[in-house]
Amino acid sequence: MSLMDPDTVQENVARLPFKALGMRTGMALQTRRLVEGASKKESQFFGAIESKGVMVGPMGPDGVKTELEEGEVCVVRGFTGQYEFSFLSKVLQTFEKPFAYALLAYPNQVDAKMVRQSMSTKTSWPPRVGT
């Protein structure tokens, strides 16, 4: 079987609780409205209240719009450092002040694929000169 075999890919995707992803503020996301012709938008995770909602906003300090509209459904994709994940969610509300963000319906389950057994960490190895 090749790595690109759709059956193999499907087997590796699991349904996980959103909380199990261990999302941290500032993690990069990609949001896309589920309307014809909509493009992907680089976003970031601001926070979540379990069973209530997920806050996402435009990437970077200069982001002024989420480009999501209240009542629409969007697809959210991301990578935690351990899991690639995606979920569908309804846009509950959008805000522009004090900063731009959208409140999405909290997903009880997400589609996730483990791509690393553990988070990668930065290391610093001292150089060693052999004789």
ABEGO torsion letter per residue (X at the ends): XBAABAAAAAAABBBBBAAAAGBBBGBBBBBBBBBBGBBBBBBBBAEBBBGABBBBBBBEAABABAGBBBGBBBBBBBBAGABBBBBBBBBABBBAOABBBBBBBBBABBBBBBABABBBBBBBBBBBBBX
